[in-house]
Amino acid sequence: MEHQELLSGLIRLHVLHHAAEGDLYGHWMIAELAHHGYKISAGTLYPMLHALERKGYLESRTERAGCSHRRIYRATPYGVAALKMAKEKVRELFREVEPGNAGA
C-alpha cells in the first residue's frame, strides 16, 4: 500500500474503533478496510492485531467457525480510553488541515 507508514496509524484507529463497537475478526476487518480504500493483507493485519493485543488495546478469544477456529477481538477498557483520546487528536488535526477551518 502506498504511504503505508502514514496510513498505518489510521488503520490501527479504524481497527480500534470497530473493536470498541463490538467483536471483530481478521477477514471481516480486511473487508471493512477495503471498503474504505485500504488494501491490507492478512500478513499485515494479523501482526497488527497481535501487537494491539500485546499492548493492551485489544483482547481476544477463540471461537469455532465451522471446521476451524476464528480469533475474535474486542477493545479493552484501556483501548476504549485510547480511542477516545485519539479521536480528540484526530479532530484537532482535521481542524488544522481541512481548508476553511483555519483558526477554528
N, CA, C and O of each residue as an XYZ file, in Angstrom:
416
protein
N       0.849     -1.185      0.000
C       0.000      0.000      0.000
C       0.891      1.243      0.000
O       1.856      1.335      0.759
N       0.547      2.186     -0.859
C       1.310      3.427     -0.937
C       1.118      4.234      0.347
O       0.010      4.306      0.880
N       2.181      4.829      0.833
C       2.176      5.658      2.047
C       1.808      4.844      3.291
O       1.190      5.360      4.222
N       2.192      3.583      3.292
C       1.867      2.647      4.381
C       2.221      3.215      5.757
O       1.441      3.104      6.702
N       3.387      3.814      5.856
C       3.840      4.314      7.155
C       2.880      5.358      7.725
O       2.576      5.334      8.918
N       2.408      6.263      6.887
C       1.471      7.287      7.355
C       0.092      6.708      7.646
O      -0.555      7.083      8.624
N      -0.349      5.796      6.796
C      -1.708      5.261      6.934
C      -1.835      4.210      8.023
O      -2.946      3.944      8.482
N      -0.744      3.609      8.447
C      -0.844      2.524      9.428
C      -1.464      2.993     10.746
O      -2.184      2.231     11.392
N      -1.199      4.214     11.145
C      -1.829      4.745     12.357
C      -3.336      4.881     12.187
O      -4.103      4.595     13.107
N      -3.756      5.323     10.999
C      -5.194      5.439     10.734
C      -5.856      4.064     10.702
O      -6.983      3.897     11.168
N      -5.148      3.086     10.150
C      -5.685      1.722     10.123
C      -5.850      1.199     11.545
O      -6.871      0.589     11.864
N      -4.870      1.427     12.391
C      -4.978      0.995     13.790
C      -6.176      1.650     14.474
O      -6.905      0.991     15.215
N      -6.379      2.935     14.229
C      -7.535      3.622     14.815
C      -8.840      3.049     14.275
O      -9.815      2.906     15.013
N      -8.855      2.727     12.998
C     -10.051      2.135     12.399
C     -10.351      0.784     13.051
O     -11.500      0.490     13.380
N      -9.322     -0.026     13.234
C      -9.487     -1.323     13.897
C     -10.007     -1.114     15.320
O     -10.955     -1.776     15.742
N      -9.395     -0.210     16.041
C      -9.796      0.038     17.422
C     -11.226      0.554     17.502
O     -11.973      0.188     18.409
N     -11.601      1.397     16.562
C     -12.981      1.908     16.508
C     -13.977      0.753     16.404
O     -14.947      0.695     17.160
N     -13.737     -0.158     15.473
C     -14.662     -1.280     15.300
C     -14.610     -2.239     16.481
O     -15.634     -2.803     16.868
N     -13.433     -2.426     17.053
C     -13.303     -3.312     18.211
C     -14.010     -2.725     19.430
O     -14.455     -3.469     20.303
N     -14.115     -1.405     19.495
C     -14.857     -0.764     20.593
C     -16.361     -0.893     20.381
O     -17.126     -0.907     21.345
N     -16.788     -0.987     19.127
C     -18.212     -1.156     18.827
C     -18.683     -2.581     19.094
O     -19.851     -2.797     19.418
N     -17.786     -3.552     18.959
C     -18.162     -4.942     19.157
C     -17.085     -5.877     18.650
O     -15.983     -5.451     18.305
N     -17.415     -7.140     18.610
C     -16.454     -8.163     18.192
C     -16.092     -8.018     16.715
O     -16.914     -7.610     15.894
N     -14.852     -8.358     16.400
C     -14.425     -8.411     15.002
C     -13.428     -9.540     14.842
O     -12.838    -10.015     15.812
N     -13.253     -9.959     13.605
C     -12.227    -10.950     13.295
C     -11.487    -10.478     12.040
O     -11.970     -9.620     11.302
N     -10.321    -11.050     11.822
C      -9.398    -10.546     10.819
C      -9.937    -10.400      9.418
O      -9.812     -9.332      8.817
N     -10.537    -11.454      8.878
C     -11.008    -11.365      7.485
C     -12.125    -10.331      7.335
O     -12.207     -9.658      6.308
N     -12.973    -10.201      8.338
C     -14.007     -9.157      8.284
C     -13.349     -7.785      8.274
O     -13.770     -6.894      7.536
N     -12.306     -7.615      9.103
C     -11.639     -6.324      9.190
C     -10.926     -5.990      7.893
O     -10.900     -4.827      7.491
N     -10.348     -6.982      7.230
C      -9.712     -6.748      5.929
C     -10.750     -6.244      4.929
O     -10.486     -5.303      4.181
N     -11.930     -6.869      4.913
C     -13.004     -6.434      4.005
C     -13.496     -5.039      4.371
O     -13.753     -4.223      3.485
N     -13.631     -4.758      5.651
C     -14.083     -3.434      6.099
C     -13.078     -2.361      5.682
O     -13.466     -1.303      5.187
N     -11.810     -2.629      5.879
C     -10.789     -1.668      5.477
C     -10.782     -1.470      3.966
O     -10.599     -0.351      3.487
N     -10.981     -2.548      3.215
C     -11.042     -2.447      1.748
C     -12.212     -1.571      1.326
O     -12.116     -0.827      0.349
N     -13.312     -1.659      2.057
C     -14.486     -0.820      1.779
C     -14.136      0.668      1.883
O     -14.761      1.508      1.236
N     -13.140      0.978      2.699
C     -12.706      2.365      2.890
C     -11.456      2.704      2.072
O     -10.844      3.756      2.260
N     -11.088      1.800      1.167
C      -9.978      2.084      0.268
C      -8.610      1.615      0.729
O      -7.613      1.867      0.053
N      -8.543      0.940      1.863
C      -7.267      0.412      2.344
C      -7.084     -1.001      1.800
O      -7.974     -1.841      1.934
N      -5.935     -1.262      1.189
C      -5.609     -2.613      0.726
C      -4.597     -3.170      1.712
O      -3.425     -2.791      1.696
N      -5.050     -4.059      2.556
C      -4.181     -4.613      3.587
C      -4.285     -6.133      3.552
O      -5.381     -6.687      3.458
N      -3.162     -6.786      3.627
C      -3.132     -8.249      3.568
C      -3.258     -8.835      4.967
O      -3.073     -8.148      5.972
N      -3.574    -10.109      5.001
C      -3.620    -10.827      6.279
C      -2.240    -10.794      6.936
O      -2.133    -10.727      8.160
N      -1.188    -10.843      6.123
C       0.175    -10.811      6.641
C       0.540     -9.495      7.295
O       1.505     -9.428      8.056
N      -0.214     -8.454      7.012
C      -0.018     -7.159      7.662
C      -0.999     -6.983      8.819
O      -0.621     -6.515      9.893
N      -2.264     -7.360      8.597
C      -3.282     -7.124      9.620
C      -3.081     -7.969     10.866
O      -3.153     -7.448     11.979
N      -2.829     -9.264     10.703
C      -2.750    -10.127     11.887
C      -1.607     -9.736     12.830
O      -1.820     -9.718     14.043
N      -0.417     -9.424     12.335
C       0.607     -8.931     13.266
C       0.181     -7.622     13.958
O       0.519     -7.390     15.119
N      -0.557     -6.779     13.238
C      -1.058     -5.533     13.829
C      -2.039     -5.849     14.957
O      -1.953     -5.257     16.034
N      -2.969     -6.777     14.719
C      -3.927     -7.178     15.755
C      -3.196     -7.755     16.968
O      -3.526     -7.428     18.108
N      -2.209     -8.608     16.722
C      -1.452     -9.219     17.821
C      -0.701     -8.150     18.613
O      -0.638     -8.217     19.841
N      -0.136     -7.175     17.922
C       0.581     -6.097     18.607
C      -0.377     -5.248     19.443
O      -0.051     -4.874     20.570
N      -1.544     -4.945     18.902
C      -2.538     -4.177     19.666
C      -2.984     -4.951     20.901
O      -3.255     -4.364     21.949
N      -3.057     -6.256     20.772
C      -3.415     -7.088     21.931
C      -2.275     -7.096     22.959
O      -2.525     -6.932     24.153
N      -1.044     -7.283     22.513
C       0.103     -7.280     23.433
C       0.199     -5.966     24.201
O       0.584     -5.950     25.370
N      -0.151     -4.869     23.542
C      -0.066     -3.551     24.172
C      -1.277     -3.240     25.048
O      -1.317     -2.195     25.698
N      -2.258     -4.130     25.073
C      -3.397     -3.963     25.970
C      -4.602     -3.259     25.384
O      -5.573     -3.018     26.102
N      -4.575     -2.917     24.090
C      -5.702     -2.232     23.471
C      -6.829     -3.191     23.092
O      -8.001     -2.814     23.089
N      -6.466     -4.424     22.774
C      -7.439     -5.437     22.376
C      -7.297     -6.660     23.261
O      -6.244     -6.900     23.853
N      -8.368     -7.426     23.341
C      -8.324     -8.759     23.930
C      -8.961     -9.694     22.920
O      -9.739     -9.262     22.070
N      -8.634    -10.968     23.013
C      -9.172    -11.900     22.035
C      -9.613    -13.193     22.705
O      -9.226    -13.522     23.827
N     -10.436    -13.898     21.961
C     -10.855    -15.237     22.345
C     -10.970    -16.044     21.067
O     -11.069    -15.476     19.979
N     -10.958    -17.348     21.185
C     -11.078    -18.212     20.024
C     -12.466    -18.828     20.001
O     -12.953    -19.327     21.015
N     -13.098    -18.789     18.832
C     -14.424    -19.387     18.638
C     -14.351    -20.382     17.494
O     -13.548    -20.240     16.571
N     -15.176    -21.355     17.573
C     -15.276    -22.337     16.494
C     -16.051    -21.701     15.341
O     -17.093    -21.080     15.550
N     -15.532    -21.862     14.128
C     -16.178    -21.355     12.913
C     -16.200    -22.498     11.908
O     -15.266    -22.666     11.124
N     -17.257    -23.271     11.937
C     -17.331    -24.441     11.067
C     -16.327    -25.476     11.520
O     -16.341    -25.904     12.674
N     -15.454    -25.880     10.609
C     -14.435    -26.887     10.921
C     -13.166    -26.278     11.503
O     -12.269    -27.004     11.932
N     -13.087    -24.973     11.521
C     -11.870    -24.321     12.013
C     -12.198    -23.432     13.212
O     -13.315    -23.440     13.730
N     -11.215    -22.683     13.627
C     -11.376    -21.745     14.733
C     -11.074    -20.340     14.241
O     -10.284    -20.143     13.317
N     -11.708    -19.382     14.867
C     -11.535    -17.973     14.493
C     -11.204    -17.199     15.764
O     -11.828    -17.403     16.806
N     -10.222    -16.312     15.670
C      -9.891    -15.452     16.800
C     -10.746    -14.189     16.704
O     -10.753    -13.507     15.679
N     -11.458    -13.894     17.773
C     -12.350    -12.747     17.848
C     -11.699    -11.696     18.745
O     -11.227    -12.005     19.840
N     -11.679    -10.462     18.271
C     -11.057     -9.356     19.005
C     -12.106     -8.359     19.474
O     -13.141     -8.167     18.835
N     -11.813     -7.737     20.595
C     -12.673     -6.701     21.155
C     -11.761     -5.711     21.903
O     -10.724     -6.106     22.436
N     -12.145     -4.450     21.940
C     -11.352     -3.440     22.642
C     -11.444     -3.649     24.157
O     -12.494     -4.014     24.686
N     -10.351     -3.417     24.824
C     -10.321     -3.430     26.284
C     -10.735     -2.039     26.779
O     -10.817     -1.107     25.978
N     -10.994     -1.883     28.068
C     -11.245     -0.525     28.586
C     -10.087      0.428     28.288
O     -10.306      1.606     28.006
N      -8.858     -0.082     28.350
C      -7.683      0.721     28.007
C      -7.745      1.148     26.541
O      -7.420      2.289     26.212
N      -8.159      0.240     25.667
C      -8.291      0.540     24.248
C      -9.371      1.569     23.980
O      -9.199      2.452     23.140
N     -10.488      1.458     24.693
C     -11.580      2.422     24.533
C     -11.116      3.810     24.973
O     -11.424      4.803     24.314
N     -10.384      3.884     26.073
C      -9.861      5.172     26.548
C      -8.862      5.756     25.549
O      -8.864      6.960     25.295
N      -8.014      4.905     24.986
C      -7.045      5.367     23.997
C      -7.759      5.873     22.747
O      -7.360      6.882     22.166
N      -8.806      5.177     22.339
C      -9.578      5.597     21.169
C     -10.214      6.959     21.405
O     -10.214      7.806     20.512
N     -10.748      7.175     22.580
C     -11.363      8.472     22.910
C     -10.327      9.597     22.789
O     -10.608     10.644     22.206
N      -9.143      9.376     23.338
C      -8.083     10.374     23.259
C      -7.649     10.589     21.814
O      -7.432     11.723     21.389
N      -7.524      9.501     21.062
C      -7.098      9.605     19.664
C      -8.125     10.351     18.823
O      -7.753     11.121     17.938
N      -9.405     10.135     19.085
C     -10.451     10.857     18.354
C     -10.335     12.362     18.574
O     -10.538     13.145     17.646
N     -10.011     12.765     19.792
C      -9.827     14.191     20.070
C      -8.653     14.743     19.263
O      -8.728     15.848     18.726
N      -7.571     13.971     19.180
C      -6.397     14.408     18.417
C      -6.693     14.446     16.914
O      -6.212     15.333     16.210
N      -7.480     13.494     16.429
C      -7.853     13.477     15.009
C      -8.716     14.699     14.690
O      -8.525     15.343     13.659
N      -9.660     15.014     15.568
C     -10.493     16.218     15.355
C      -9.634     17.475     15.306
O      -9.836     18.340     14.454
N      -8.680     17.571     16.218
C      -7.782     18.722     16.254
C      -6.979     18.820     14.959
O      -6.851     19.904     14.389
N      -6.446     17.707     14.498
C      -5.682     17.689     13.253
C      -6.576     18.043     12.065
O      -6.170     18.810     11.192
N      -7.775     17.497     12.026
C      -8.702     17.775     10.941
C      -9.001     19.271     10.852
O      -9.025     19.845      9.764
N      -9.225     19.886     11.994
C      -9.491     21.336     12.000
C      -8.305     22.110     11.420
O      -8.486     23.142     10.775
N      -7.096     21.606     11.654
C      -5.915     22.275     11.137
C      -5.703     22.084      9.646
O      -5.315     23.024      8.952
N      -5.948     20.892      9.148
C      -5.609     20.604      7.758
C      -6.766     20.791      6.789
O      -6.529     20.915      5.588
N      -7.981     20.817      7.251
C      -9.138     20.953      6.368
C      -9.290     22.413      5.934
O      -9.391     23.301      6.781
N      -9.307     22.671      4.607
C      -9.495     24.051      4.124
C     -10.788     24.661      4.690
O     -11.817     23.993      4.797
N     -10.704     25.915      5.038
C     -11.871     26.606      5.559
C     -12.015     26.495      7.058
O     -12.904     27.116      7.640
N     -11.157     25.713      7.697
C     -11.225     25.559      9.145
C     -10.051     26.210      9.848
O      -9.839     25.974     11.038
N      -9.285     27.021      9.141
C      -8.124     27.666      9.763
C      -8.573     28.516     10.923
O      -9.504     29.314     10.812
N      -7.898     28.332     12.034
C      -8.216     29.104     13.218
C      -9.451     28.653     13.945
O      -9.825     29.256     14.950
N     -10.106     27.593     13.463
C     -11.328     27.119     14.121
C     -11.025     26.358     15.365
O     -11.941     25.889     16.040
